[in-house]
C-alpha cells in the first residue's frame, strides 16, 4: 500500500510504514533547504545530490534530483526521476527477493505540471561502495573485492535477465558491493523495464555497459571467465540465447556505448560543445565550472 501526504508544496509517497518522527524528518528535507544542506553528503552531481539521513529504524539514503531550465519542460505530466527509479527498484526486487536496497518513500515538487525537484528514499546498503572504487583499492582489499564480483555478479545479472528485466543503464556506478559479505546490490536504474522476451541484444547491452568498468580491474582471462559464468547461470535459469553472448560481441557494443568508435566519439564531442555554448547553458541550467569562476 502506498500512502500519500502533502507537505509545503511537495507530495510524499510512503512505500513502507514510518513513524511520525521519521515522516516529519523526510518532510523537513523536502521543505527546508538548510536542513538538506546540513545532511552528510554521499555524492554530488550536476542534477542530483545524495545524502544520509538517520531515522529511528536506521540510516537511509535520500537522493534529491533537480530539473533546471529546459529539462523541467521535459517532465510535464510525466513521472519524476524519483518515481521512475522507485518503480525500477520494485522490478528488481520482484525478481531478486533478497535484494538489499528497498524503497521506503519518494517525493516530488511540481510547478505548473513540471517536476522542479524529486526525492527518493531507500534503505542504506551500509559499508558498501560502487564498482568504480575497486580499481583504486590496494591488496588485499582489492583481491577480496574482485573475487566477490567475479563470483557473485554474473549470476545476479543472469537472475535479473531470467526475470525478464532489461536494466538499460547497468554501469559500474549502479552496482554496490559490500566487501565484508560479498553481497551485491543494484541502484539507479530509472530506465529498467520488463520485456516480454529478453533477447540476446538486451543481454549484450547490459553486459557491455558493465564491461566499461569491469575491464578496468579484470584482465582478459578473468573477463572471459566472467562471461562464461554468466552464460552457465543463464542457461541454468532457462535462457535459450545465452550461448550467443561472447566477448567479441560484448566488446563491439561496449565500444559504441563508451564512445570509442569514430561516430560515437564525434557525437560525444558535439554534445560537449553544445553544453558549453550559451544556448546549452540556458537549456541545462548549468555553466561550465571553469568559466563560472
ABEGO torsion letter per residue (X at the ends): XBBBBBBGGBBBBBABBBBAAAAAAAAAAAABAAAAAABBBABBBAABBBBBBBBAAEBBBBBBBBBBEAAAAAABGBBBAAAAAAAAAAAAAAABAABABBBABBBBBBBGGBBABBBBBBBBBBGBBBAAAAAABBOAAAAAAAAAAAAAAAAAAAAAAAAGBBAGABBAAABBBBAAAGBBBBBGBAABBBBABBBAAAAAAAAAAAAAAAAAABBAAAAAAAAAAAAAAAAAAGBAAAAABBAAAAAAAAAAAAGABAAAAAAAAAAAAAAABAAAAAAAGBBBAAAAX
